[in-house]
Amino acid sequence: MGHKALKTPLLIFFYLLLLVKVEAQLNNQIFEQNDSLIPRDTQTVRLHFESFNYLRNTEYFDIIETGQTYFGALMQLHLSYQPYKNVLIKGGLQTKHDFGSNNIQAIAPVFSVSIFKHHWRHNFGMLQATTNLQLIEPMFNIDRAITNRIENGIQSVYKNKGDYFTNWLVWVTPTYRGASNQEQFNTGFVWDKQIIETKKWRIAFPLQGTLAHRGGQINTGSTPIYSRLNATTGLKVKYTFNKQFSIRTEHYWLHSSDFSPSITQPYKNGFASWHTLAIKRNNVELMFNYWAGREWQSPIGAQLFNNYNFYNVYEHRRVRHMAFTRLFFTQNIYPNLKLDLRFEPFYDFEYKALQYSYSVYLKLNISRNIGKI
């Protein structure tokens, strides 16, 4: 792959960058679905609409991961109701439309009950999942914010000053007596413990873990049971020069284990390290990453970092080293309209080639009070 392959998406990225007036504050939560209690809205019904539009193209050619394109829109319409001052109920529908098709690819229900107590939030039903969990990329595939935008289960979230903690259980696939499939779920936790916070410095200790399981006692069949664990710990340091300019570095050391009765992929135990240096000025962030993995595997992590092909376990590499240079731009065009542009080239030292991806995301959120009950 030569320079010509990179030229077109790079020019598109900078052309889009010049079209947008830089006026608003930087927003890095383009994928997150956030809501909260509004004290004055007790017993009030609100109407919420979200349009999440995406173009994500990955030009990957290695045996571990081949490129694909997501191009379409997710539309979510739901009602929220606060029957009590610390309870929030949501219900509605979400549709998924892939551009180039005249059909709606998926319609999914939206339902959740959230209870707020002190600094805790407990969710039942639709969770604050996907990128809200704050898992690092090797342990969470960012594409799931498109393919699995609604994840249902149970979750607790704690936020207080600089400390953050969440644990969750996502019920991926149910099973019933006599059915041919097995149940499947993902569970885990994220803990970000702040050690130091001053006007200039923030130092935090992150700890993360996930478990992906498929099995159950109701049904038996030829589908293999699996239980796969990922865990990481590290150090995060951020220095803020002023409101417009900051620099941060993050370092993680990871471990993966397969506790399945029969191992159905090449590696049982794996190790990796993930290092980041990011420089942010206003709405633009330049990031450098380095990945070193040996026999690493993650069922819900980005496929790009795995040491084997999730879709063909006979294609694998025992060792992988990759260096990334990434450019991000995030803009609040209007208070409820956000744009996110990304260009992410990387060099794979084993494959000995430069590969890249680019993405454009546009999200619109509208919320209106429609009355009291």
N, C-alpha and C positions, 0 to 999 in steps of 0.2 A: 504494500500500500504506500503510495507516494504522497507528495505535497498536494497534487491536484485533488485527491480524494478528500482532503481536509479543507480545501479552499472554499467550496460552495457553502457548507454549513457555517463556517466561520464568518463569511461575509454576510450571510443572512442574520446571524446573531448580532453583529455590530450594526447592521442596518436597522434592525428592530430597536436596538439600544438607543439609536439617535432619534427615533420617532417619539420617544416618551420624554416628557418634561420631568425633570427631577425636582419634585417639590415636597413629596411626603416622606414620612419616616420609613426606614427599612423594615420589612416584614419577612421573616424566614419561615413562617408557619403556613405556607400556601396549601399544604396537604391536610392540615389539622381541622377537625370539626369540634369547635368550641362553643359551649353555652354555659350559662350559670344562672343562679337565682337572681331575680330582681326583687328586692324587698317590697317595693310598692306594687308589684304585680301579683300579689297573693289573690287567688281566685280569679285570675285574669287568663283569658285564652289569647294566645298569640299565633300568628301564621308566619311560617318560615319557608323561604325558598332558597335553594342553593343550586347554582349552575357551575359545575366543575368541568372545564374544557381542557383537553390535553392533546399534545403532539409529542410523543416520545419515540425517538428513533435510535436504535443501537446498532452500530456497524461493527459487530463482533464476528470473527471468523475462526476462532480457535475451536478445538474439539470440545472444550469444556462448555462453551456457550456460543451459540450462533445468534446473529442479530435478528431483531424483529421490530415492528412498528405498532405502537398504540396511537390511534388517531380517532377521537370521538368526544362524547360528552356524557356526563352523569348529571341527571336532574333529580333533585330531592325536594319534595314538598311534604311538610309535616306541621301538625299543630302541637303546641306545648301548653301545659296547664299546671299551675301551682295551687293545689288544693290547700296546702299548708305552707307556712313560711320557710320550711326546710325540705320540701318535697317538690320534685319536678317530674312531670309525666309528658312523654312525647309519643306521637303516633302519626304515621303517614306512609308514603311510598317513595321508592327510588327507581328510576329507569336508567338503562345503559344503552346508548346508541353508538355503534361503530360507524364512522363516516364511510361512504361507499356502499352502504347497505340501506335498503328502504325499510328494514324491519327494526323493531326494538329487540336488542339481544337479551335483555333480562329486565324483569320487574321484581323488586324485592320489598318486603314490608319493613317499615321503620317503627320500632317500639322500644321504649325504655322507661324505667322508673329509677330516679336518682334521689338519694337521701343525703343531705348535707349535715354534718355535725362537727363543730369546731373547725379544725383544719382538714377534715376528712370529707371525701365524697365516695359514696358507694353506688355503683351502677349495676342494674339488673336488666338484661335484654341487650339492646345495642350499646356497645362499649365506646369509650374514648380510646380507640385502638389504633391500628396501623401506625402512622408516624407519631401520634400522640404518645405512644409508649416510650419514645426516645431511645429505642434500641439502636446500636450502631449498625452500619450497613452490612457487615459480614454476618450479623445475626438477624437482620430483617431486610427483606427485599422491598425496596422503595416502590416497585411496580405494584405491590399489593394495595397501595393507596388508590390504585385504579381498579385492579381485578377483584379485590376483597375489601372494598370501601366500607361495607357494613359487616361488622363482626359481632356476633352475639354470644353472651355468656354472663359472667359475673366479674366484678372488678372493684378494687378499692384504690383510691388516689389520695395521697397526703402531700400538701404544699404548705410550707411555713418558712417565710423569709427565703433563704437560699437553699433549703433542703427540699428534696423531692423524692417521693417513693410511690410506686404502684405495683400491685400484683394482680394477676388476672387469670381467668380460664376462658378460652375461646372454644366454643363447641362447634367444630368444623363440619362434622357429618354425624347425624344420628343413625341409630339402627333399631330395628324392631324384631320381635320374635318371628322367625321364619324367613327373614330377609336374607339376601345373599351377601350384603356388605357388612363391614365392621364399623364400629364407632371410631371417630377420630377427633382428637382435640389437641390444642396447644396451650401451654400454661407457662408462667414465668414471673419474673419480678425485675424491676429496675430501681436502684437506690443511688441517688446522687447526694452525697454528704458534703456539705460545704465546710471547708476547714478554715479558710481565711477569706474575708471580704472587707475591702477598704474602698475608698473612692477610686483608686487606681487598679487594685489587684483583686482577683478572685481565683482561689485555689480550691478544687473540689476532688473528692475521692469517689469514683464511680464503681459500682458493682452491679453486674447484670447476669441473669441466667434464664434459659428457656428449656422446656421439655416438650417434644413432639411425640405423640403416641397414637398408634392405631392398633385396635384389638377389641377386647370385651369378652364377656362370658356367654352372651346369649347365642351367638352364631359361630359356627366353625366352618372353615372352608380352606381353599388353597391359597388365599391371599395371606402373605406373610405378616405376622405381628411385628411391630417395631416400636422401640423406645429410644429416642436419641436426645442427648443432652448437649447444650452449649453453655459455656460460662466464660466470663471475662472480668478482669479488674484492671485498674489503671490510674492515671493521674491527668487532671485537666487544669491548665493554667491560662488565665486571660489577663492581659494588661490593657487598660483603657486610657488612651492619651487624652481624648476629649470626646464629645458627643458624636463627632463625625468619624473618628479614627480609632481602631483597636487592633490588637494582634493576639492570637491565642494558639496554644499548642495542646494536643491531646495524644496520649499514649496508652495503648491497650495491649494486654497479653491474654490470649484466648486458648481455650481447651474444648475439644469436642470428644464425646464418647457415645458409642452405640451399645446399649444394654439389651438389645433384642435377643430372643431365644436363638435365632439363627441370623447371622449377619448376611444381608442381601446386597451390600455394597462393598467396595474394595477395602475400606479402612475402618478399623474399630476405634482407634484413638488418634486424635490429631492435635496439632499445636500451631499457633500463628501469632503474629504481632501486627499491629495496625497503628501507624503514626501519622499525625496531621499537624501541619502548620498553616494557619489561615490569617490573611491580612484583609481587613474590612475598612472601607472608606465610604461613608454615606450608603448608597444603595448597591455598591459593587463589592464583591468578595472574591479574592484570589486565593486558591487553596492548593496546597501540595500534600500528597499522600504517598505513603510507602506501605506495601503489603508483602509480608513473607509468611507463607503457609506451607505446612508439611502434613499431608494426609488429613486436611481439614474438611469437615462436612457440616452443613447446616440445612435442615429441611425447610426452614422458613427464611433463611438468609438469602442475600443476593447470590444467584447462581454463579455470577462472575468470579466470586472468591473461592468457590468450592474446588476441591482437587479431583472431582469426578463429575461426569455429565449426569445430571439428575434424570434425564430421559434415556440415557444409554450408559449403564454402569460399566460397560466394557471399554469406554473411552475415559481415560483418567491420566493424571500426572501426579507423581508422588510429591513433587516440590513445585511451588509457584512463587515467583517474585514479580511484583508489578509496581510501577511508579506512575503517579497521576499528577497532572496539572489541570486544575479545573477553575472555571470562571462562572460566577453566579451574579445575576442581577434581579433584584426584587423591587417592585414599584407599587405603591398604592395609587392607582390612577384617580380613583374617587374613594371616599371613606369605606364603601362596601364592594369595591372592585379592585382586585389585585392581579398583578402580572408577575410571572416568574420565568426567567430565561436562563438556560444552562448550556454550557459547552464543556465536555469532559473527555479530553484525550488521555490515553495512558499507553505506556510501553510495557509489554509482557516480555520478560527476559528469557523465559523458556521458549516461547513461541517466536521470539525475535522479530516482533512486528509492532507497529504503532496502530492502535485501534481507538475508536472514539464513539461518543454518543452526544446527542443534542436534544433539548427538550424545550417546549413552550407550554406554559400552564396559565390559564386565565380562570379566576374564580369570582363569582358574583354571589353575595349574600344579601338577602332582603328580609327584614322582620317587621311585622306590623301588629299592633294591638287591635283585636277585633271585638273585645267586650269582656264582661264579667259574668261568671256563673255563681 
